[in-house]
Amino acid sequence: MTESFTALTIDAARRAVAARLRQAAIESAELDARLLIGAVLELDLTGLITAAARLLTPDEAAALDALVARRIEGEPVARILGVKEFWGLPLHLSGDTLVPRPDTETIVEAALQSFAGASLPGEPRPAEPLPRLSLQRASGPQRIADLGTGSGAILLALLSEWPDAQGVATDISLDALRTARGNAARLGLADRAGFVACNYASALQGPFDLIVSNPPYIRSADIAALDREVREHDPRRALDGGADGLDAYRTIAQQAAALLAPGGALIVEIGQGQDDEVAALMRSAGLTTDGAPKPDLAGIARAVIGRRPGG
């Protein structure tokens, strides 16, 4: 298969990669082709365009062929490259971290809105939408906890928005914590982020103004039916939420109720159709759940917000 890329120009190789990926029924063939060839050549989009007429060397062709083979076998591009962008931040990945997904940015949006005083879904909205700059400049929480942080995506996104905030991220995986700590260092956020190995918040001491989490929420019996990119490449313990998918929320709701400052918020990502059950778990722990869950870009309820009364 290597011969198919040998002596091709960069532009022709990109088109050949895209065609091979389309044959494998990969929907994102064009984007994946650009990312893979860019990784081999260490070129961004501008560089690929500028050098479009250059011929690939035999070594470059062989390297590209190897990456394409991995993609055709179902390995996500983010896993192949070891990096995924989240909230505009490039995050390195490891085998013990989920690939950050756009849906999870809903947690960041909900937190920014909540602490900026912007309305959440189900509440009256202001006459004019709040620009993103006003959310960034608004006074935010001082202490944040991210439970089951993985790559550090949520905490680091929030710290990038709130320059006065301090945060702590937890995970039961030491490998994930090393990855998250490395991401914090690369983004210049290490001096405001701490990392603790524990089960959700079991080793933390409050109070926190904001607790966030994207916990495992897939029912154990449903994991076998997930897309193979998720089923075969994301860590199972970051997916498996137990028999009903709610095991993590039972723990987190109780822990958060004890650790939040009065008026502090708990914001969690949920799976489709879990909003009522997760909200009920929050209320049973003593939190309030004013307002409807925040939907993702597809309109699916994705973030449930609870608060400790008072404040």
RODO-2510 file (C-alpha; in nm, 4 decimals, decimal comma):
residues 311
     n   res          X          Y          Z
     1     m     0,0000     0,0000     0,0000
     2     t     0,2942     0,2381     0,0566
     3     e     0,3528     0,2613    -0,3197
     4     s     0,0214     0,4432    -0,3616
     5     f     0,1648     0,7504    -0,1840
     6     t     0,5222     0,7331    -0,3137
     7     a     0,6154     1,0062    -0,5620
     8     l     0,2820     1,1832    -0,5142
     9     t     0,2620     1,5533    -0,4480
    10     i     0,1303     1,6616    -0,1102
    11     d    -0,1994     1,7656    -0,2675
    12     a    -0,2339     1,4399    -0,4602
    13     a    -0,1473     1,2374    -0,1505
    14     r    -0,4109     1,4214     0,0515
    15     r    -0,6723     1,3398    -0,2110
    16     a    -0,5575     0,9768    -0,2238
    17     v    -0,5809     0,9450     0,1550
    18     a    -0,9297     1,0951     0,1554
    19     a    -1,0404     0,8514    -0,1142
    20     r    -0,9060     0,5549     0,0805
    21     l    -1,0829     0,6706     0,3959
    22     r    -1,4102     0,7228     0,2090
    23     q    -1,3835     0,3656     0,0810
    24     a    -1,3619     0,2589     0,4446
    25     a    -1,6882     0,4478     0,5155
    26     i    -1,5206     0,7109     0,7327
    27     e    -1,7463     1,0155     0,7264
    28     s    -1,4762     1,2685     0,8149
    29     a    -1,2470     1,1493     0,5338
    30     e    -1,1439     1,4931     0,4037
    31     l    -1,0660     1,6384     0,7453
    32     d    -0,8901     1,3230     0,8617
    33     a    -0,6770     1,3160     0,5478
    34     r    -0,5611     1,6723     0,6073
    35     l    -0,4833     1,6050     0,9728
    36     l    -0,2914     1,2853     0,9029
    37     i    -0,0767     1,4221     0,6236
    38     g    -0,0220     1,7393     0,8248
    39     a     0,1029     1,5303     1,1161
    40     v     0,3466     1,3340     0,8999
    41     l     0,4854     1,6480     0,7363
    42     e     0,4533     1,8686     1,0484
    43     l     0,2585     2,1245     0,8478
    44     d    -0,0565     2,3167     0,9310
    45     l    -0,3257     2,3935     0,6731
    46     t    -0,1388     2,6959     0,5409
    47     g     0,1777     2,4919     0,5092
    48     l    -0,0016     2,2141     0,3222
    49     i    -0,1418     2,4653     0,0756
    50     t     0,1904     2,6413     0,0277
    51     a     0,3786     2,3157    -0,0285
    52     a     0,1020     2,1402    -0,2223
    53     a     0,3223     2,0682    -0,5263
    54     r     0,6121     1,9138    -0,3314
    55     l     0,6655     1,5392    -0,3719
    56     l     0,6486     1,3120    -0,0678
    57     t     0,9697     1,1332     0,0164
    58     p     0,9611     0,7519     0,0477
    59     d     0,9881     0,7813     0,4270
    60     e     0,6999     1,0284     0,4404
    61     a     0,4897     0,8029     0,2181
    62     a     0,5563     0,5027     0,4423
    63     a     0,4719     0,7004     0,7569
    64     l     0,1510     0,8279     0,6027
    65     d     0,0509     0,4795     0,4943
    66     a     0,0961     0,3527     0,8512
    67     l    -0,1257     0,6270     0,9948
    68     v    -0,3940     0,5710     0,7325
    69     a    -0,3976     0,1987     0,8113
    70     r    -0,4549     0,2766     1,1797
    71     r    -0,7422     0,5102     1,0935
    72     i    -0,9055     0,2497     0,8692
    73     e    -0,8865     0,0028     1,1595
    74     g    -1,1053     0,2383     1,3615
    75     e    -0,8510     0,4272     1,5683
    76     p    -0,9663     0,7894     1,6113
    77     v    -0,7479     1,0592     1,4619
    78     a    -0,7051     1,2181     1,8044
    79     r    -0,5610     0,8903     1,9355
    80     i    -0,3291     0,8588     1,6372
    81     l    -0,2005     1,2142     1,6766
    82     g    -0,2119     1,2098     2,0573
    83     v    -0,3674     1,5568     2,0688
    84     k    -0,7222     1,6935     2,0659
    85     e    -0,8422     2,0531     2,0759
    86     f    -1,0971     2,1441     2,3440
    87     w    -1,2275     2,4980     2,4021
    88     g    -0,9501     2,6155     2,1712
    89     l    -0,6812     2,4476     2,3828
    90     p    -0,4567     2,1708     2,2405
    91     l    -0,4661     1,8828     2,4897
    92     h    -0,2345     1,5827     2,4855
    93     l    -0,3992     1,2438     2,5431
    94     s    -0,2988     0,9106     2,6895
    95     g    -0,4498     0,5646     2,7034
    96     d    -0,6226     0,6476     3,0335
    97     t    -0,7960     0,9633     2,9112
    98     l    -1,1105     1,0111     2,7097
    99     v    -1,0876     1,2009     2,3847
   100     p    -1,2473     1,5368     2,4788
   101     r    -1,5682     1,5894     2,2834
   102     p    -1,7491     1,9070     2,1742
   103     d    -2,0530     1,8038     2,3831
   104     t    -1,8429     1,8440     2,6977
   105     e    -1,7864     2,2111     2,6171
   106     t    -2,1479     2,2499     2,7325
   107     i    -2,0160     2,2141     3,0895
   108     v    -1,7777     2,5060     3,0365
   109     e    -2,0523     2,7183     2,8821
   110     a    -2,2913     2,6409     3,1692
   111     a    -2,0283     2,7364     3,4269
   112     l    -1,9450     3,0656     3,2537
   113     q    -2,3115     3,1553     3,2244
   114     s    -2,3881     3,0532     3,5791
   115     f    -2,1175     3,2677     3,7365
   116     a    -2,1671     3,5586     3,4970
   117     g    -2,5330     3,5768     3,5941
   118     a    -2,6415     3,4875     3,2417
   119     s    -2,9677     3,3020     3,2104
   120     l    -2,9664     2,9269     3,1729
   121     p    -3,2170     2,7294     2,9633
   122     g    -3,5592     2,7475     3,1252
   123     e    -3,4900     3,0866     3,2885
   124     p    -3,5789     3,4346     3,1537
   125     r    -3,3193     3,5517     2,9042
   126     p    -3,1772     3,9055     2,8741
   127     a    -3,2914     4,1186     2,5825
   128     e    -2,9417     4,1057     2,4278
   129     p    -2,7220     3,7937     2,4398
   130     l    -2,4109     3,8273     2,6531
   131     p    -2,0952     3,8395     2,4383
   132     r    -1,8305     3,5834     2,5228
   133     l    -1,5911     3,8594     2,6318
   134     s    -1,8287     3,9669     2,9093
   135     l    -1,8404     3,6099     3,0369
   136     q    -1,4623     3,5946     3,0452
   137     r    -1,4261     3,9255     3,2303
   138     a    -1,7013     3,8518     3,4831
   139     s    -1,6067     3,7681     3,8388
   140     g    -1,5855     3,3917     3,8555
   141     p    -1,5342     3,1272     4,1221
   142     q    -1,2163     3,1304     4,3274
   143     r    -1,1901     2,7530     4,3915
   144     i    -1,2842     2,4891     4,1336
   145     a    -1,2734     2,1097     4,1515
   146     d    -1,2862     1,8851     3,8434
   147     l    -1,3706     1,5276     3,9395
   148     g    -1,2439     1,2498     3,7109
   149     t    -1,0481     1,5019     3,5068
   150     g    -0,8903     1,2745     3,2427
   151     s    -0,6885     1,5069     3,0178
   152     g    -0,7772     1,8055     3,2379
   153     a    -1,0025     1,9463     2,9664
   154     i    -1,2793     2,1042     3,1738
   155     l    -1,0627     2,2481     3,4507
   156     l    -0,8047     2,3922     3,2129
   157     a    -1,0740     2,5492     2,9944
   158     l    -1,2255     2,7165     3,3009
   159     l    -0,8899     2,8375     3,4312
   160     s    -0,8166     2,9856     3,0896
   161     e    -1,1388     3,1869     3,1200
   162     w    -1,1040     3,2885     3,4864
   163     p    -0,7503     3,4199     3,5479
   164     d    -0,8104     3,4626     3,9217
   165     a    -0,9371     3,1090     3,9851
   166     q    -0,7477     2,8175     4,1383
   167     g    -0,8417     2,4580     4,0616
   168     v    -0,7820     2,1009     4,1652
   169     a    -0,8352     1,8001     3,9399
   170     t    -0,8828     1,4425     4,0576
   171     d    -0,8629     1,1052     3,8901
   172     i    -0,8076     0,7470     4,0015
   173     s    -0,5601     0,7016     3,7150
   174     l    -0,2059     0,8218     3,7787
   175     d    -0,1444     0,8147     3,4040
   176     a    -0,4392     1,0473     3,3465
   177     l    -0,3146     1,2842     3,6163
   178     r     0,0317     1,2928     3,4601
   179     t    -0,1292     1,3765     3,1266
   180     a    -0,3463     1,6498     3,2782
   181     r    -0,0525     1,7978     3,4682
   182     g     0,1503     1,8064     3,1475
   183     n    -0,1327     1,9834     2,9672
   184     a    -0,1522     2,2418     3,2453
   185     a     0,2211     2,3070     3,2148
   186     r     0,2113     2,3425     2,8360
   187     l    -0,0783     2,5890     2,8619
   188     g     0,0891     2,7985     3,1304
   189     l    -0,1726     2,7070     3,3917
   190     a     0,0328     2,4810     3,6208
   191     d     0,0671     2,7448     3,8931
   192     r    -0,3117     2,7524     3,9364
   193     a    -0,3907     2,3817     3,9042
   194     g    -0,3326     2,0972     4,1489
   195     f    -0,3767     1,7246     4,0833
   196     v    -0,4897     1,4611     4,3327
   197     a    -0,5238     1,0843     4,2934
   198     c    -0,8550     0,9789     4,4479
   199     n    -1,2071     0,8576     4,3700
   200     y    -1,3885     1,1736     4,2603
   201     a    -1,3707     1,4077     4,5639
   202     s    -1,2878     1,1550     4,8350
   203     a    -0,9532     1,3176     4,9245
   204     l    -1,0599     1,6811     4,8877
   205     q    -1,1419     1,9422     5,1479
   206     g    -1,3772     2,2287     5,0720
   207     p    -1,5171     2,4699     5,0356
   208     f    -1,5359     2,4948     4,6558
   209     d    -1,7306     2,7542     4,4618
   210     l    -1,7680     2,5233     4,1628
   211     i    -1,7427     2,1475     4,1156
   212     v    -1,7554     2,0049     3,7626
   213     s    -1,7409     1,6528     3,6271
   214     n    -1,7836     1,4468     3,3135
   215     p    -1,8170     1,1074     3,4844
   216     p    -1,8783     0,7662     3,3256
   217     y    -2,2486     0,7423     3,2447
   218     i    -2,2918     0,4593     2,9938
   219     r    -2,4910     0,1618     3,1206
   220     s    -2,2634    -0,1395     3,1475
   221     a    -2,4817    -0,3448     2,9147
   222     d    -2,4739    -0,0711     2,6474
   223     i    -2,0967    -0,0459     2,6096
   224     a    -2,0777    -0,3309     2,3578
   225     a    -2,3063    -0,1352     2,1240
   226     l    -2,0979     0,1845     2,1220
   227     d    -1,9122     0,2923     1,8097
   228     r    -1,5866     0,0984     1,7892
   229     e    -1,3857     0,4204     1,8008
   230     v    -1,5184     0,4674     2,1543
   231     r    -1,5600     0,1041     2,2585
   232     e    -1,2132    -0,0063     2,1520
   233     h    -1,0073     0,3042     2,2239
   234     d    -1,1543     0,4971     2,5186
   235     p    -1,0764     0,3580     2,8672
   236     r    -1,3681     0,1459     2,9856
   237     r    -1,3654     0,2829     3,3373
   238     a    -1,4203     0,6294     3,1922
   239     l    -1,7320     0,4998     3,0149
   240     d    -1,8924     0,2427     3,2460
   241     g    -2,1500     0,4032     3,4744
   242     g    -2,2784     0,0795     3,6226
   243     a    -2,6017    -0,1088     3,5671
   244     d    -2,8147     0,2053     3,5303
   245     g    -2,5391     0,4474     3,4300
   246     l    -2,5824     0,6518     3,7482
   247     d    -2,3211     0,5094     3,9866
   248     a    -2,0874     0,8092     3,9590
   249     y    -2,3652     1,0626     4,0147
   250     r    -2,4690     0,8984     4,3407
   251     t    -2,1176     0,9452     4,4727
   252     i    -2,0561     1,2905     4,3284
   253     a    -2,3845     1,4411     4,4488
   254     q    -2,3179     1,3382     4,8081
   255     q    -1,9553     1,4511     4,7996
   256     a    -2,0382     1,7844     4,6375
   257     a    -2,3110     1,8640     4,8895
   258     a    -2,0483     1,8422     5,1644
   259     l    -1,7764     2,0342     4,9795
   260     l    -1,9570     2,3226     4,8096
   261     a    -1,9594     2,6674     4,9640
   262     p    -2,3069     2,8145     5,0223
   263     g    -2,4363     2,9155     4,6810
   264     g    -2,1696     2,7022     4,5092
   265     a    -2,2552     2,5067     4,1957
   266     l    -2,2194     2,1452     4,0859
   267     i    -2,2289     2,1020     3,7066
   268     v    -2,2113     1,7541     3,5532
   269     e    -2,2301     1,6136     3,2038
   270     i    -2,5019     1,3524     3,1526
   271     g    -2,6025     1,0975     2,8932
   272     q    -2,9157     1,1335     2,6840
   273     g    -3,2300     1,0979     2,8933
   274     q    -3,0552     1,1041     3,2313
   275     d    -3,1438     1,4607     3,3305
   276     d    -3,4411     1,3856     3,5550
   277     e    -3,2637     1,1050     3,7408
   278     v    -2,9444     1,3032     3,7960
   279     a    -3,1385     1,6088     3,9128
   280     a    -3,3263     1,3860     4,1592
   281     l    -2,9963     1,2546     4,2964
   282     m    -2,8764     1,6110     4,3479
   283     r    -3,1933     1,7063     4,5309
   284     s    -3,1760     1,3975     4,7497
   285     a    -2,8254     1,5092     4,8528
   286     g    -2,9595     1,8483     4,9588
   287     l    -2,8793     2,0526     4,6489
   288     t    -3,1253     2,2630     4,4548
   289     t    -3,1690     2,2280     4,0782
   290     d    -3,3171     2,5543     3,9586
   291     g    -3,3559     2,5856     3,5841
   292     a    -3,3624     2,3255     3,3082
   293     p    -3,0560     2,1264     3,1996
   294     k    -2,8362     2,3027     2,9456
   295     p    -2,8564     2,1447     2,5994
   296     d    -2,5656     2,0718     2,3687
   297     l    -2,5505     2,1879     2,0072
   298     a    -2,7804     1,9027     1,9045
   299     g    -3,0447     2,0169     2,1543
   300     i    -2,9891     1,7199     2,3861
   301     a    -2,9896     1,7913     2,7611
   302     r    -2,6195     1,7662     2,8448
   303     a    -2,5425     1,9590     3,1662
   304     v    -2,7324     1,9424     3,4949
   305     i    -2,6670     2,2253     3,7395
   306     g    -2,7164     2,1961     4,1126
   307     r    -2,6453     2,4450     4,3910
   308     r    -2,5885     2,4318     4,7595
   309     p    -2,8525     2,6543     4,9217
   310     g    -2,7404     2,9813     5,0762
   311     g    -2,4814     3,2317     4,9745
***
